[in-house]
């Protein structure tokens, strides 16, 4: 039985490693995109809350803007927490695709 974790194994399927490497890169980009979506939504809520409080100068709307502002901050914080958790999982999953040699990584990053 050959050890696929050994990078000196001549039967190592480099196409499979490349496919898994690219899948991880796509997942990293999707994670970044999700973070930006959370931040954008949080910013929308924050702007809406501050606009309601400043633009419509009544007692009711000043305090109706506060929940929007707080929601925006919470949404942005949840997005950041989600991003950090996913990034850790992606980094851990990189260990499962085996040891990739420096030569192979340099040929992929061209």
N, C-alpha and C positions, 0 to 999 in steps of 0.2 A: 504494500500500500504506500503510495507516494504521499509526501507531506506537501500540501499545496500552500502552506504558510511559509515554506522555505523559498526565498527568492532565488536560490541557485538551482532550483529544480528545473531541468530542461523541458519538462512536460507542462510547465506553467502556461495556462491559456491567457495570453496577453490581451486578446480581444475581449474576453470576459472581464478582465480587470479594467480595460478602457471603458467598457460599457457601464460598469459599476461606478467608476470614477466620474464619468460624465453624468450619471444619474445623481450622484451626490452633489455635483456642481449645480445641476438644475434645481435640486432641492434647496440648496443654499440660496440661490437666486429667488426662489419662491418664498423663502423665509424672509428675505429682505423686502420683497414686494408686500408681504403681509404686514410687516412692521410699518412700512410707509403708509399702508392703508389705515392701520390703527391710528397712527399719528395724524394723518389727514382728517379722519373722522373726529378725533379728539379736538383738533384745532377748529374744525367747523362748529362743534358744540361750544367751545370756549369763545369763539368770535360771536356766535349767536347770543350767548349769555351776556357778554359784555355790551353788545349792541342793544339788546333789549333794555338793559339797565341804563344806558346812556342816551339812546335815541328817544325813547318814549319816557318822558319825565313824569311818571306817576308812581305813587307808592306801590301799587300792585305790580307793575312791570319791573320795578327795581328789584323786587324780591322774587319775581318769576325768572329773572335772569340768573339768579344765584344757583338754582339746580342745574341749569345748562352748563354753567361754568364749572361746577363741581363734577358733573358728568364728563365733561371734556378732559379734565385732569385725570379722572379715574380710567377713562378709556385709553388715554395715552400711556398711563402706567401699566395697565393690563397688557397692552400691546408690547411694551418693553419686556415685561416679565415673560410673556409668551415667546418672544424672540430669543431671549436668553436661554430658556428651557430647550427650545428647538435646536438652537445652535449647539448646546451641549450634547443633545442626542445625535446630531449629525456628526459631530466630532467623534463621539464614541462609535458610531457605525462605520466610520472610516477604518477603524482598527480591524473590522471583520472582513475587509476585502483582501487582506493579506499584506505582506510587506512588499511595497513597490520600490523598485530600485531607483536610484537617482537618474540613471540612464533613461529609464522608461518615462519618468516624470518630465525630464527635459525634452523628450521627443513629443510628449503630449502638449506641453506648454508652448510649442513653437507657433 
